[in-house]
Every structure is written in C-alpha cells, then in structure tokens.
C-alpha cells in the first residue's frame, strides 16, 4: 500500500455531451477555422496525451456511470436511462465507485458539478457514494445563474469529512444526509462556473503537507 507521501493529487475533469470536434484544436486538425475558441483545453491537449480512437457513451448518465464504476453501461442499468428527478432508481449501490477506491488508497475525494446518477434516496446520492464533499446539482442540467431545474432549486453544498479540508461555510465534520438534501440557495444569481472554480481553488489552497492527497 503506497503512503500519502508517494501519492500525487489528481484533478479529473469530465465534459460530457461534446461532439468530436467541439474543441478548437480538433477543428484545426481538419484545417478549419474554429468557430469557438478553447485555448485552455487546447493547451492541456498540446501538453498531454491525446487519445483519438476511444469509444465512449453518447450521453451523460451512462458516461458517468461507466467512468465511476469501471463497468459497461449494460452492467450499470444506465444504457437506456437518464437518472433524473422522475427516475425511481439510481446507479446500483452494490457497485464500488471510483472515489471509494481512491479513499482506500489514502485520498480525500471531492466532487464539484453535475451528478446525474440518481438520487431516489440518500444511499444513491454523491454524499453517500464515497465523496467527502459535494458542491453541485443532482439532475442533468441547470441554469448558469438559477441553479435549478423546471423552476425548482437543485444545488447542494455538503461539507468535507476531513478537518484538513476547508468546509463549505460550516464545520469540518460531515453533515447528516438530510442536511445534504436541503438545497443551498446562497449561490443563486452567481455564475456557476465562478462557483465551481472558487471551490476548486479553496480545496487546493487549503491543502497542507501531511493531509491526504486530493482526488
């Protein structure tokens, strides 16, 4: 088992529902002038490894289910379902998810953004599936400044369980699941990208040597 000193921080970004050529570096590969500029994504691609022959899921729920569980969508129950507000099921709780595996290695696991894997009860929700903190929404989409869906608020802020991790405006110990169910209205009117960016920066700058590495 590696020690915390041997582990590096991991920042994983998932962008779903993108077309193959929605990033401007991909359009330039076709000798086209990009209609949308994505300079930061282009820079990450230029400095990293591009995997250009990879077959993924076409929509969000099965993509996220396969990513977090390591299973094909036919084994997660998500091949024909979007786990949303009207779906009385979720990503099966018997599956061990990625954050749980990372925590077994000694990581602190945090999630920011979109869940969309079901929340029929607390056992289905991100705060019960291995994440020490969650800031984001449970449905498949929301407004950029109105953080909700179909006129209903859908934004949740659950504190981290590690004292070394800055809490979301509250104590470092995790709240009971029922507190996570309560929608957070304090972010209304604030552009969601700014909310998420601030939370990432808070986690990174709040980390101290000797604390669990971050996933």
C-alpha positions in Angstrom: 0.0 0.0 0.0 1.5 3.4 -1.0 1.9 6.0 1.6 0.4 9.5 1.3 3.9 10.8 0.5 4.0 8.6 -2.6 0.7 9.8 -4.0 0.1 12.8 -6.2 -3.0 15.0 -6.4 -5.4 14.1 -9.2 -7.7 16.6 -10.8 -10.1 14.9 -13.2 -12.4 17.0 -15.4 -15.3 15.4 -17.3 -17.0 17.3 -20.1 -19.9 15.3 -21.4 -22.2 15.7 -24.4 -19.4 17.2 -26.5 -19.0 16.5 -30.2 -15.8 15.1 -31.6 -14.8 18.5 -33.0 -16.2 20.9 -30.4 -12.7 21.8 -29.1 -10.9 24.3 -31.4 -7.7 22.2 -31.6 -9.8 19.4 -33.1 -11.3 21.7 -35.8 -7.8 22.9 -36.7 -6.9 19.3 -37.3 -9.4 19.5 -40.2 -7.8 22.7 -41.5 -10.9 24.6 -40.4 -11.1 27.9 -38.7 -12.6 27.2 -35.2 -16.0 28.8 -34.7 -15.4 28.6 -30.9 -12.0 29.3 -29.2 -11.0 26.8 -26.4 -7.4 27.9 -25.7 -7.1 26.3 -22.2 -8.4 23.0 -23.4 -6.1 23.2 -26.4 -3.1 23.9 -24.2 -3.9 20.9 -22.0 -4.2 18.7 -25.1 -0.9 20.0 -26.5 1.0 19.4 -23.3 -0.6 16.0 -22.7 -1.5 12.8 -24.5 -4.4 12.8 -27.0 -6.3 9.5 -27.2 -8.0 9.9 -30.6 -9.6 6.5 -31.1 -11.7 6.0 -28.0 -15.3 5.0 -28.0 -17.4 6.4 -25.2 -21.1 6.7 -24.4 -23.2 9.3 -26.3 -24.9 10.9 -23.4 -24.2 11.9 -19.8 -25.7 9.3 -17.4 -24.1 6.2 -19.0 -20.8 8.1 -19.4 -20.7 9.0 -15.8 -21.9 5.5 -14.6 -19.1 3.8 -16.6 -16.5 6.2 -15.6 -17.2 5.9 -11.8 -17.9 2.2 -11.8 -15.5 0.9 -14.4 -18.4 -1.1 -15.9 -20.0 -1.0 -19.3 -23.4 0.7 -19.2 -25.3 -2.6 -19.8 -23.9 -3.6 -16.3 -24.9 -0.4 -14.6 -28.6 -0.2 -15.7 -27.9 3.1 -17.4 -27.9 2.1 -21.1 -31.4 3.3 -21.7 -32.0 5.5 -18.6 -31.1 9.1 -17.6 -31.2 9.0 -13.8 -33.1 12.2 -13.2 -35.8 13.6 -10.9 -38.5 11.3 -12.2 -36.5 8.0 -12.2 -37.1 5.9 -9.1 -33.7 4.2 -9.3 -30.0 5.0 -9.4 -26.6 3.7 -10.2 -26.6 0.4 -8.3 -25.3 0.9 -4.7 -23.6 -2.5 -4.8 -21.0 -1.1 -7.2 -17.8 0.2 -5.7 -17.2 3.6 -7.2 -14.0 5.5 -8.1 -14.0 7.8 -5.0 -14.3 4.8 -2.7 -11.4 3.1 -4.4 -9.3 6.2 -4.1 -10.1 6.6 -0.5 -8.9 3.1 0.2 -5.5 4.3 -1.2 -5.5 7.2 1.2 -7.0 10.0 -0.8 -9.6 12.6 0.1 -12.3 12.6 -2.6 -14.3 15.6 -3.6 -16.9 16.3 -6.3 -17.9 19.5 -7.9 -20.6 19.9 -10.6 -23.1 17.5 -12.0 -24.1 14.1 -10.6 -27.0 12.8 -12.8 -26.7 9.2 -11.5 -29.9 9.1 -9.4 -31.0 10.4 -6.0 -34.1 8.5 -5.2 -32.8 8.3 -1.7 -29.6 9.2 0.3 -27.9 6.0 -0.5 -27.9 6.9 -4.2 -26.5 10.4 -3.8 -22.9 11.5 -4.1 -22.5 12.2 -0.4 -23.2 8.5 0.2 -21.1 7.1 -2.6 -17.6 7.9 -1.4 -17.2 11.7 -1.8 -16.0 13.6 1.2 -17.7 16.8 -0.1 -20.1 17.7 -2.9 -21.0 21.0 -4.4 -23.3 20.9 -7.4 -26.6 19.6 -8.7 -28.2 16.2 -9.0 -30.2 16.5 -12.2 -29.0 16.5 -15.8 -28.9 20.3 -16.3 -29.5 23.6 -14.6 -29.2 27.3 -15.3 -26.0 29.2 -15.1 -27.3 31.6 -12.5 -30.6 29.9 -11.5 -29.3 26.7 -10.0 -32.3 24.5 -10.6 -34.4 22.5 -13.0 -38.0 23.1 -14.1 -38.4 26.0 -11.8 -37.2 24.1 -8.7 -33.9 24.7 -6.9 -31.3 21.9 -7.3 -28.0 22.9 -5.8 -26.3 21.1 -2.8 -23.4 22.0 -0.6 -22.1 19.2 1.6 -19.1 19.7 3.9 -16.0 17.7 3.8 -15.3 14.9 6.3 -11.6 15.8 6.8 -10.6 18.6 9.2 -7.7 19.3 6.8 -10.2 20.2 4.0 -11.9 23.6 4.1 -15.6 23.2 4.8 -18.3 24.9 2.8 -19.0 27.6 5.2 -19.6 25.3 8.1 -17.9 22.7 10.4 -15.4 20.3 9.0 -17.3 17.2 10.1 -19.8 15.9 7.6 -23.5 16.9 8.0 -26.2 14.3 8.3 -27.5 13.1 4.9 -30.8 15.0 5.5 -28.8 18.3 5.6 -27.4 17.5 2.2 -30.9 17.0 0.8 -31.6 20.7 1.6 -31.0 22.8 -1.4 -28.5 25.6 -1.0 -29.9 29.0 -2.0 -26.9 31.1 -1.1 -25.4 30.7 -4.6 -28.4 32.0 -6.5 -27.6 34.7 -9.1 -23.9 33.7 -9.1 -22.5 32.3 -12.3 -22.0 28.6 -11.8 -18.5 28.4 -13.4 -17.3 31.0 -10.9 -18.8 29.0 -8.0 -17.1 25.8 -9.1 -13.8 27.5 -9.8 -13.8 29.1 -6.3 -14.4 25.7 -4.7 -11.6 24.0 -6.6 -9.2 26.8 -5.5 -10.4 26.5 -2.0 -9.6 22.8 -1.9 -6.2 23.2 -3.5 -5.0 26.2 -1.4 -6.4 24.7 1.8 -4.4 21.5 1.4 -1.5 21.2 3.8 1.5 18.8 3.9 0.7 15.7 5.7 -3.0 15.8 4.8 -4.5 13.1 2.5 -3.8 13.8 -1.2 -6.7 15.1 -3.2 -8.8 13.4 -5.8 
